Amino acid sequence: MSVVEAPAGRPTLENETEAEADVPHVRIAIVGTGFAGLGLAIRLKEQGIEDFVLIERADDVGGTWQANTYPGCQCDVPSHLYSFSFAPNPGWTRTYSRQPEIWQYLRDVAAEHDLRPHIRFGHELTEAAWDDERGRWSVETSRGDWTAQLLVDATGPLSHPSVPRIRGMGSFKGTMFHSAEWNHDHDLAGERVAVIGTGASAIQLVPQIAGRVGRMHVFQRTAPWILPHSDRPTTRVERLLYRKLPLVQKVVRSTVYWTRESYALGFIKHPKFMTGAEKIAALHLRRQVSDPGLRARLKPKFRLGCKRVLLSNTWYPALTRPNVELVTEAIAAIRGNTIHLADGTQREVDTIIFGTGFHVTDPPSAQIVRGRDGRTFAECMHSGIQAYLGATVEGLPNYFKLIGPNTGLGHNSMVYMIESHLNYVMDALRVMDEQGIAEFEVRPDAMAAYNAQIQSKLPGTVFMSGCASWYLDAEGRNVTLWPDFTFRFRHRTRRFDTRAYTLRRAADVRAPAPAPVA
Ligand SMILES: Cc1cc2nc3c(=O)[nH]c(=O)nc-3n(C[C@H](O)[C@H](O)[C@H](O)COP(=O)(O)OP(=O)(O)OC[C@H]3O[C@@H](n4cnc5c(N)ncnc54)[C@H](O)[C@@H]3O)c2cc1C
């Protein structure tokens, strides 16, 4: 740790311009109201900290679970674990909840903790710039600006839909939308529909709409591994038990956590342990698809776990329906309503649905968050997007990214990782208060050493066993996943480790008086 006095002579309230004084100041500006943003807001309120604003581009809370309304959208980690540890829900009606129920859960949590007065809906962050003279962030949104001592970027790893550029797609005459921006006004009944992609969203939505559409063409680039799904409705007795005896639900949560954590042995430590799961998946395919030709095209050609493992009992049966075609030929171009394939054949369609994932390794917020010297988050990077503990970034003082680079998981709940980050942020606030720290910035050597360690662990994992996946950036670096047990991440983030930071004392910095956000 190195502690320096903040530069004297910084402008103070007295020499602020009138326009600057009109901009409300908060201690903490949080961008995003998914699990991460809401979770942090709750932790702040628990500590009696009310001087924060939650900036949200959408018109409601929920993040992932507000945006993804496609038919069949569901979590793939059991709900007792895929929820906040501090807000258990004894009433889950399924073991793996569907989107409406998870969304409602997050809305209830926001209401119970009275978060709405802090939230500014319909406000899209357009730029956040660190003002080095004043030692604070200038936060610009589509509908109003703030200044803030701390900026917390909780914009989510899977919140910006990615649509491939296909030659001629601008000439398409029908309807096109991404699975995360489902067009509920559009009736698919009887239509000729193309679904592009066979990832987590596509395998959920295709079985839901296959019976409704006239004809469906599912475009697959790589066949995913599919395991049988153990989802089921919960019983009334279970729900009553969890309500009356919360400890039982805690035990279930803990059992789910440790069972999932044991999968890390295969994902992270010994990829050959995946052989057992591969056999189960192969049997699942054999049982559900009798046509040997179709089965061959659905057989994955990489180690299970290299791409996200998917769960479904309905995906393969949907592909065997007479009105559904699996297309493995590459798309060459779109002209009018015709999709042209590389083998010269064509498919006429009315609607194209993109199940093509998200901008994960090139998050848009990295282009609009500007740190010291005016460089963006992306420009502060030397090789691929990275952060210290997935949270703090060299060149960006007083900035946290929640579940940033290399915090993603292939085997366990992201809410666990989010709660680990919340501990880290809360401890940073404690340290700042106790030691009179006005600014922190991760040291370049600490960030470089941390990322070198992460990258050195990745080659032995199943994620790097040879497949193209959204975990990898354009250079083939895995900037997405945490390559270890999640309890090790929890341990590393339990304290704000000041030795990794340059800290500036508050001595000469006078923060403007906070304006109420409610
Ligand atoms: C369909 C789907 C299913 C998933 N299932 C699981 C699962 O089963 N288990 C699991 O562990 N993980 C799952 N995930 C991953 C999931 O994203 C995380 O678990 C978690 O929901 C992330 O929460 P978050 O708050 O970090 O981000 P998000 O929930 O994505 O929230 C980010 C918020 O930031 C807002 N935002 C973004 N940019 C801006 C801007 N410029 N200005 C203002 N607001 C902005 C967005 O509108 C959004 O509300 C799933 C993801 C998807 C897409």
The ligand as an SDF file (V2000), in Angstrom:
LIG
                    3D

 53 58  0  0  0  0  0  0  0  0999 V2000
  -31.0490  -15.9200  -19.9870 C   0  0  0  0  0  0  0  0  0  0  0  0
  -30.0040  -15.9330  -18.9030 C   0  0  0  0  0  0  0  0  0  0  0  0
  -30.0370  -16.9260  -17.9350 C   0  0  0  0  0  0  0  0  0  0  0  0
  -29.0770  -16.9510  -16.9290 C   0  0  0  0  0  0  0  0  0  0  0  0
  -29.1250  -17.9530  -16.0100 N   0  0  0  0  0  0  0  0  0  0  0  0
  -28.2110  -17.9920  -15.0310 C   0  0  0  0  0  0  0  0  0  0  0  0
  -28.2230  -19.0250  -14.0500 C   0  0  0  0  0  0  0  0  0  0  0  0
  -29.0620  -19.9220  -14.0770 O   0  0  0  0  0  0  0  0  0  0  0  0
  -27.2700  -19.0300  -13.1000 N   0  0  0  0  0  0  0  0  0  0  0  0
  -26.3050  -18.0650  -13.0540 C   0  0  0  0  0  0  0  0  0  0  0  0
  -25.4500  -18.1210  -12.1640 O   0  0  0  0  0  0  0  0  0  0  0  0
  -26.2650  -17.0610  -13.9540 N   0  0  0  0  0  0  0  0  0  0  0  0
  -27.1790  -17.0110  -14.9390 C   0  0  0  0  0  0  0  0  0  0  0  0
  -27.1370  -16.0000  -15.8670 N   0  0  0  0  0  0  0  0  0  0  0  0
  -26.1150  -14.9500  -15.7540 C   0  0  0  0  0  0  0  0  0  0  0  0
  -26.7430  -13.6830  -15.1450 C   0  0  0  0  0  0  0  0  0  0  0  0
  -26.4780  -12.6430  -16.0080 O   0  0  0  0  0  0  0  0  0  0  0  0
  -26.1810  -13.4160  -13.7530 C   0  0  0  0  0  0  0  0  0  0  0  0
  -26.4480  -14.5340  -12.9420 O   0  0  0  0  0  0  0  0  0  0  0  0
  -26.7840  -12.1930  -13.0390 C   0  0  0  0  0  0  0  0  0  0  0  0
  -28.1560  -12.0800  -13.2800 O   0  0  0  0  0  0  0  0  0  0  0  0
  -26.0610  -10.9260  -13.4040 C   0  0  0  0  0  0  0  0  0  0  0  0
  -26.5610   -9.8870  -12.6040 O   0  0  0  0  0  0  0  0  0  0  0  0
  -25.9890   -8.4100  -12.7750 P   0  0  0  0  0  0  0  0  0  0  0  0
  -26.7260   -7.5580  -11.8510 O   0  0  0  0  0  0  0  0  0  0  0  0
  -24.5130   -8.4350  -12.6820 O   0  0  0  0  0  0  0  0  0  0  0  0
  -26.2840   -8.0250  -14.2870 O   0  0  0  0  0  0  0  0  0  0  0  0
  -27.6530   -7.8610  -15.0320 P   0  0  0  0  0  0  0  0  0  0  0  0
  -28.7070   -8.6890  -14.4290 O   0  0  0  0  0  0  0  0  0  0  0  0
  -27.3660   -8.0600  -16.4760 O   0  0  0  0  0  0  0  0  0  0  0  0
  -28.0480   -6.3380  -14.7760 O   0  0  0  0  0  0  0  0  0  0  0  0
  -27.3590   -5.2970  -15.3920 C   0  0  0  0  0  0  0  0  0  0  0  0
  -28.2580   -4.0830  -15.4010 C   0  0  0  0  0  0  0  0  0  0  0  0
  -27.4990   -2.9770  -15.8840 O   0  0  0  0  0  0  0  0  0  0  0  0
  -28.3260   -2.2120  -16.7510 C   0  0  0  0  0  0  0  0  0  0  0  0
  -27.4660   -1.4660  -17.6600 N   0  0  0  0  0  0  0  0  0  0  0  0
  -26.5730   -1.9730  -18.5430 C   0  0  0  0  0  0  0  0  0  0  0  0
  -25.9700   -0.9670  -19.1980 N   0  0  0  0  0  0  0  0  0  0  0  0
  -26.4820    0.1770  -18.7180 C   0  0  0  0  0  0  0  0  0  0  0  0
  -26.2510    1.5580  -18.9970 C   0  0  0  0  0  0  0  0  0  0  0  0
  -25.3540    1.9630  -19.9140 N   0  0  0  0  0  0  0  0  0  0  0  0
  -26.9660    2.4780  -18.2980 N   0  0  0  0  0  0  0  0  0  0  0  0
  -27.8680    2.1080  -17.3620 C   0  0  0  0  0  0  0  0  0  0  0  0
  -28.1230    0.8120  -17.0640 N   0  0  0  0  0  0  0  0  0  0  0  0
  -27.4330   -0.1400  -17.7290 C   0  0  0  0  0  0  0  0  0  0  0  0
  -29.1860   -3.2370  -17.4430 C   0  0  0  0  0  0  0  0  0  0  0  0
  -30.3600   -2.6660  -17.9600 O   0  0  0  0  0  0  0  0  0  0  0  0
  -29.4540   -4.2250  -16.3150 C   0  0  0  0  0  0  0  0  0  0  0  0
  -30.6120   -3.8900  -15.6060 O   0  0  0  0  0  0  0  0  0  0  0  0
  -28.0710  -15.9640  -16.8980 C   0  0  0  0  0  0  0  0  0  0  0  0
  -28.0390  -14.9790  -17.8840 C   0  0  0  0  0  0  0  0  0  0  0  0
  -28.9890  -14.9630  -18.8830 C   0  0  0  0  0  0  0  0  0  0  0  0
  -28.9140  -13.8960  -19.9300 C   0  0  0  0  0  0  0  0  0  0  0  0
  1  2  1  0
  2  3  1  0
  2 52  2  0
  3  4  2  0
  4  5  1  0
  4 50  1  0
  5  6  2  0
  6  7  1  0
  6 13  1  0
  7  8  2  0
  7  9  1  0
  9 10  1  0
 10 11  2  0
 10 12  1  0
 12 13  2  0
 13 14  1  0
 14 15  1  0
 14 50  1  0
 15 16  1  0
 16 17  1  0
 16 18  1  0
 18 19  1  0
 18 20  1  0
 20 21  1  0
 20 22  1  0
 22 23  1  0
 23 24  1  0
 24 25  2  0
 24 26  1  0
 24 27  1  0
 27 28  1  0
 28 29  2  0
 28 30  1  0
 28 31  1  0
 31 32  1  0
 32 33  1  0
 33 34  1  0
 33 48  1  0
 34 35  1  0
 35 36  1  0
 35 46  1  0
 36 37  1  0
 36 45  1  0
 37 38  2  0
 38 39  1  0
 39 40  1  0
 39 45  2  0
 40 41  1  0
 40 42  2  0
 42 43  1  0
 43 44  2  0
 44 45  1  0
 46 47  1  0
 46 48  1  0
 48 49  1  0
 50 51  2  0
 51 52  1  0
 52 53  1  0
M  END
$$$$
